[in-house]
């Protein structure tokens, strides 16, 4: 079970209520390498268009919404209908469910092609995720900096998300915190992130 792994985050990421757990080597390196290679070629990647401050813009990354047929997701005034599961992602979903004790019916995949691809400050707090969503985030490829800050203000905290790592966000994390993946000018390999969730 996941609690038997490295469940304590570094002191840079204090959060009340144990809402975050991190396993830096959740996937064996061979599995992580194989999965990264398969996802780059097999996922139907798209550059989504979302509404931002009243205008349509392209997201600075490629993405794919995947899951059960009824796991429809609405974000930034855009409705996402899921692509069918790939076998390799179904296998990873079952592995996560067994390790965390949490069921998932969908996953958002993001492909950060370079350090210029990014994710702005946000919380995964859409109504269809429920009041205390469990988000299981798998990182593959280049190491990128994950930032977290309290919605009430204060400085942000950071953690470097390793290849094959799992970051589990649960409890009131989405209610009380925002997170982001900022741009970087440093050379960095492409990164794929899978955030498994349950649409209720």
FIDRENZA-269903 format. One line per 3 residues: number of its first residue (from 1); their letters; for each residue x, y, z of C-alpha. Coordinates in steps of 0.5 Angstrom, whole numbers, plus 2048, in hexadecimal, padded with zeros to 3 digits. Example, Ala and Ser with C-alpha at 12.3 -4.5 7.8 and 13.67 -1.06 7.14 Angstrom:
<recs>
1) AS) 819:7F7:810 ~ 81B:7FE:80E
</recs>
This chain:
<recs>
1) XXX) 800:800:800 ~ 802:807:7FF ~ 803:809:806
4) XXX) 809:804:807 ~ 80D:808:802 ~ 810:80F:803
7) XXX) 80A:813:805 ~ 80D:819:808 ~ 80E:81F:804
10) XXX) 814:823:805 ~ 814:829:80A ~ 813:82E:804
13) XXX) 80C:82B:803 ~ 808:82C:80A ~ 801:82B:809
16) XXX) 7FC:82A:80F ~ 7F8:823:80F ~ 7FD:81F:80C
19) XXX) 7FA:821:805 ~ 800:81F:801 ~ 804:819:800
22) XXX) 80A:818:7FC ~ 80E:811:7F9 ~ 814:813:7F5
25) XXX) 815:80C:7F2 ~ 80E:80A:7F2 ~ 80F:807:7EB
28) XXX) 815:802:7E9 ~ 81A:806:7E4 ~ 819:801:7DF
31) XXX) 811:802:7DF ~ 811:809:7E0 ~ 816:809:7D9
34) XXX) 812:805:7D6 ~ 80B:808:7D7 ~ 80E:80F:7D5
37) XXX) 810:80C:7CF ~ 809:809:7CD ~ 805:810:7CF
40) XXX) 809:814:7CB ~ 807:810:7C5 ~ 801:80D:7C7
43) XXX) 7FD:813:7CA ~ 7F8:817:7C6 ~ 7FC:81E:7C8
46) XXX) 7F8:824:7C7 ~ 7F9:82B:7C8 ~ 7F3:82D:7CC
49) XXX) 7F0:834:7CB ~ 7ED:837:7D2 ~ 7E9:83D:7D4
52) XXX) 7EE:842:7D8 ~ 7EB:849:7DA ~ 7E6:849:7D4
55) XXX) 7EA:847:7CF ~ 7EC:840:7CB ~ 7F4:83E:7CC
58) XXX) 7F8:838:7CB ~ 7FB:834:7D1 ~ 802:834:7D1
61) XXX) 803:82D:7D1 ~ 7FF:827:7CE ~ 7FA:823:7D1
64) XXX) 7F5:81D:7D1 ~ 7EF:81C:7D5 ~ 7EE:814:7D6
67) XXX) 7E9:810:7DA ~ 7E3:80C:7DA ~ 7DD:80E:7D5
70) XXX) 7D9:812:7DB ~ 7DF:816:7DE ~ 7DE:81D:7DA
73) XXX) 7E2:822:7DD ~ 7E1:82A:7DD ~ 7E7:82F:7DE
76) XXX) 7E7:836:7DC ~ 7E1:836:7D8 ~ 7E3:830:7D4
79) XXX) 7E0:829:7D4 ~ 7E4:823:7D3 ~ 7E2:81D:7D1
82) XXX) 7E6:817:7D3 ~ 7EB:813:7CE ~ 7EA:80B:7CF
85) XXX) 7EF:808:7D4 ~ 7F6:806:7D1 ~ 7F8:7FF:7D4
88) XXX) 7FE:802:7D7 ~ 7FB:807:7DA ~ 7F5:802:7DD
91) XXX) 7FB:7FE:7E0 ~ 7FE:804:7E3 ~ 7F7:806:7E6
94) XXX) 7F6:7FF:7E9 ~ 7FD:800:7EC ~ 7FB:806:7EF
97) XXX) 7F4:804:7F2 ~ 7F8:7FE:7F5 ~ 7FD:802:7F8
100) XXX) 7F9:808:7FB ~ 7F2:805:7FC ~ 7EF:80A:7F8
103) XXX) 7EB:809:7F1 ~ 7EC:80D:7EB ~ 7E7:80E:7E5
106) XXX) 7EB:813:7E1 ~ 7F2:816:7E0 ~ 7F5:81C:7DD
109) XXX) 7FB:81C:7D9 ~ 800:822:7D8 ~ 806:822:7D3
112) XXX) 80B:827:7D5 ~ 80F:827:7CF ~ 814:82C:7D2
115) XXX) 816:831:7D7 ~ 811:836:7D4 ~ 80B:831:7D5
118) XXX) 808:833:7DB ~ 802:832:7E0 ~ 7FF:839:7E3
121) XXX) 7FD:839:7EB ~ 7F6:835:7EC ~ 7F2:831:7F0
124) XXX) 7EF:82A:7EE ~ 7E9:82C:7F1 ~ 7E3:82B:7EC
127) XXX) 7DD:829:7EF ~ 7DD:822:7EB ~ 7E3:820:7EF
130) XXX) 7DF:821:7F5 ~ 7E1:825:7FC ~ 7E7:821:7FE
133) XXX) 7EA:81E:7F7 ~ 7F0:819:7F7 ~ 7F5:81B:7F1
136) XXX) 7FA:816:7F0 ~ 800:819:7EC ~ 805:815:7E8
139) XXX) 80B:819:7E5 ~ 80F:816:7DF ~ 815:819:7DC
142) XXX) 819:81F:7DD ~ 819:822:7E5 ~ 814:828:7E6
145) XXX) 813:82D:7EB ~ 80C:82C:7EF ~ 80A:832:7F3
148) XXX) 805:832:7F8 ~ 802:838:7FC ~ 7FC:83A:801
151) XXX) 7F6:83D:7FE ~ 7F6:842:804 ~ 7FD:844:802
154) XXX) 804:844:804 ~ 80A:841:800 ~ 80A:83B:7FC
157) XXX) 80E:834:7FD ~ 811:830:7F8 ~ 813:829:7F6
160) XXX) 817:826:7F0 ~ 812:820:7ED ~ 817:81A:7EC
163) XXX) 816:815:7E6 ~ 811:810:7E8 ~ 80F:813:7EE
166) XXX) 808:814:7F1 ~ 805:81A:7F5 ~ 7FE:819:7F8
169) XXX) 7FA:81F:7FA ~ 7F4:81D:7FE ~ 7F0:820:804
172) XXX) 7EF:828:803 ~ 7F5:829:7FF ~ 7F1:82B:7F9
175) XXX) 7EC:830:7FE ~ 7F2:833:801 ~ 7F8:833:7FC
178) XXX) 7FA:835:7F5 ~ 7FF:832:7F1 ~ 803:833:7EB
181) XXX) 809:830:7E6 ~ 80D:837:7E4 ~ 811:838:7DE
184) XXX) 818:837:7DE ~ 81E:839:7DA ~ 822:834:7DC
187) XXX) 823:82E:7D7 ~ 81E:828:7D9 ~ 81C:822:7D6
190) XXX) 814:821:7D4 ~ 810:81F:7D9 ~ 809:81C:7D9
193) XXX) 805:81C:7DF ~ 7FF:818:7E1 ~ 7FA:81A:7E6
196) XXX) 7F5:815:7E8 ~ 7EE:817:7EB ~ 7E7:815:7EC
199) XX) 7E1:819:7E9 ~ 7DB:818:7ED
</recs>
